[in-house]
Amino acid sequence: MADNILIIEDEGKFRDLLARIIENEGFNVYKAPNAAAGLKLLSENEVSVVISDVKLPDASGVELVKKIKDRFERVEVVVLTAFGSIKDCVKAVKNGAFDYIMKGDDNARIVPIVKSAAEKSRLVMQAKPLKKQISQEYTFDYIIGNSPATKQAVAMAQQVAATTTTVLLLGETGTGKEVFAQALHKASPRHDKPFVAVNCSSFSGDLLKSELFGHVAGSFTGALKDKKGLFEEADGGILFLDEIGEMNLELQAQLLRVLENGVFNRVGEARTTKVNTRIIAATNRKLKNEAINGKFRLDLYYRLAVYTIQLPPLRQRGEDIKALTEYFANQFAVLFNKPVPQISSNLLKCLSEHLWPGNIRELRNLMERLMIINSGEELTTASLPSDFFEETLAEQRDSFDLNDLETRYIRKALYQTNGNKKEAAQLLGISLSTLYRKMEEYHI
């Protein structure tokens, strides 16, 4: 069967042109003029690839990427921009986008990128049963790293795992909070009971209330039958409330009641329901400050923060970069049916100097990208995106060292030319022999 492609683009003529190009390659195409219509089509159809404009009338295409990846795991997203906004495109990739295309400049890349994205979507679908099995087996052994910060977080989690205490996981986006939550579940006496996870930022207030507590038939438009909430689904086990800081104040009061008494009311029902559900919550916000400032209930904060674990950002885990890089290289080698490559020392050096604003998730996405385009026996710096070098620790120190500058420009030129040294030399305005000499001098 042909893959289904969804184009979300508000410019009708360009949308139709793009649809014809892609249909000529044998794909089925759906079209939407805005984010709302696109999300509706996604929920109603099996779509492999979304091509979305970065500027939409009702949403940011960058934020739309995150929504799509959170809700539709197998869907790959390609971002379009007519403005040459590299920062938006880079952020979109960090949010999980497969790639980005500049309108008018990258026409030759559209079809190859869509085909690669569709192929990846198929591979993810084929690997889904395996990934589901692996996700159900997360233990503390799956937490990679021997840095002091990592060891401390793991030790704290192991100490509290056997109890029924509520745990609050704090850390930046992409630091692995759900992995820690699943490891806590596996190490707890509740390991044979359900582990249920919900991202509180994915639902509006009323919808999240229904998701958590359930509802009875007729309680609101669309409530055609009784539905159990996640608290009941997780009864006897653990409910993981990710992005707890996004929950509205009214719902926070009801959550506090469950934490205090173990009881709640389904939406539209007077009778109370009692559960024995352990809560693990997580947020990337500074929740105590928000509670003090009235943006989060202070009483709920203190109830959640009985036992708090701070997960370290990747930039504070330099010793773990090598192990994580090798782990992801092996993982994607299996997924893409490729041999496991060697990781060059220069690539590891670059990765160690990077700021990693997206933390482990950003590293994972980068390694996935590198493994897709890699066809050799070794991963090198030549495979890195040019914008990667804009966020290194060396640049943060405002380095004006000439060697640093030359190294970065050579790497960018190699990336722009897909590793073609002759073209890279022409781009840099130097001879090929000079390029080889400098590459040897800078260990590129």
Number of C-alpha atoms within 10 A of each C-alpha: 6 11 17 18 26 25 25 26 26 19 12 12 10 12 19 15 11 19 19 13 14 19 14 10 12 12 19 16 20 17 21 19 19 21 21 15 12 21 18 11 16 21 11 8 11 15 22 25 27 28 26 30 30 25 19 18 13 11 14 16 26 24 14 24 26 18 16 21 16 15 13 16 13 22 27 27 30 25 26 25 19 13 11 13 12 13 10 20 23 18 15 25 23 23 23 24 26 25 19 25 22 19 16 9 10 11 12 10 12 19 15 10 16 24 16 16 23 25 17 21 20 16 15 19 16 13 14 14 11 12 13 10 10 11 12 13 15 20 17 19 10 12 16 14 19 14 15 14 16 21 14 16 17 20 12 14 22 17 11 16 20 16 14 16 16 20 24 27 25 22 19 19 18 19 22 18 26 19 16 24 29 24 24 27 27 21 19 19 15 20 17 11 16 16 22 18 18 18 16 23 16 15 15 12 17 12 11 21 24 20 20 23 23 23 23 17 15 13 15 11 7 8 15 12 10 14 17 15 18 22 27 20 20 21 18 19 24 29 25 26 23 24 21 23 24 19 21 18 16 12 15 20 13 17 19 19 14 21 18 11 11 17 18 23 16 22 23 15 14 9 8 10 15 14 17 18 24 24 23 27 25 27 20 18 16 12 21 16 12 15 17 12 11 11 15 21 22 17 13 19 19 12 17 22 20 11 16 17 20 18 20 20 22 26 19 14 17 16 16 18 21 17 13 18 20 15 15 18 24 17 17 20 17 13 16 16 10 17 16 18 18 13 17 13 15 16 20 16 13 17 23 20 18 21 21 22 18 19 20 20 19 20 22 22 19 20 22 20 18 20 25 16 12 15 12 13 12 13 24 20 23 22 20 23 19 17 12 17 20 14 14 16 18 17 16 12 8 8 12 10 9 9 12 13 12 15 16 17 15 22 22 24 21 25 20 18 16 16 16 13 18 16 16 24 20 13 14 16 10 12 13 16 12 11 19 15 12 16 15 10 11 14 10 18
